[in-house]
Amino acid sequence: MGTSPLDDTRFVGHRRKLIEEIQAKGIDDLETLQYFDVVPRHIFIPEVLWPRAYEDAPLPIGFGQTASQPSLQAYYLQLLSPGRDEKVLEIGTGSGYLTALLALAADRVYSIERLSELSQRARKVLDSLSANNVALLVGDGTIGWKKFAPFDVIVVSAASPSIPSALVDQLDEGGRMLIPVGSRESQELVQIKKTGFVVTEEVVKGAVTFVPLLGRFAWQSEGV
């Protein structure tokens, strides 16, 4: 019988140090911080980078993609505050680390990744953590996942030149979405809320940098 990655205590001290750094950047929600204590980040990134796994920094995960900065992911979680009875759509599975954090916070997580290799890798790691409330799909995240819509929370982990209308359409009443919007070089984090027939947009954080969101309703190609 195999051991769970949760039994690996080698990085516990590093995780606690990362949590202190996240707190210092204004994340004070105790539940959010607890998620970062539970989920081991190192197993989601290439083993050669394990010595850097608990730096508060983005790290390369292959295929031109990165694992986002943990404090920024904590900001997502604190601001959107997914509830135990809520359904989350994540655009950009990437390493699967944020997916695992969301799985602790929400009832169900539906995550879309454009690159099948990353999706398959994330699935293996999520399975090793027994994240049984996560469904993964390889496809175009900009069109959402209509089969399981509407969603209470939509998390977009890649930068778009504009807000994809298909994702707004899949927000439930009272739903909220966070998405980086701007150029390929620099973006602002925009929060969208849906109340009745009213959709509001608010810039909640400036000067962030994410990999580009590719798809029908975002950037069409990798090129500049």
Buried (B, 14 or more C-beta within 10 A) or exposed (E): EEEEBEEEEEBEEBBEBBBEBBBEEEBEBEEBBEBBEEBBBBBBBBEEBBEEBBBBEBBEBEEEBBBBBBBBBBBBBBBBBBEEEBBBBBBBBBBBBBBBBBBBBBBBBBBBBBBEEBBEBBBEBBEBBEBEBBEBBBBBBBBBBEEBBBBBBBBBBBBBBEBBEBBBEBBBEEBBBBBBBBEBEEBBBBBBBBEEEEBEEEEEBEEBBBBBBBBEBBBEEEEE
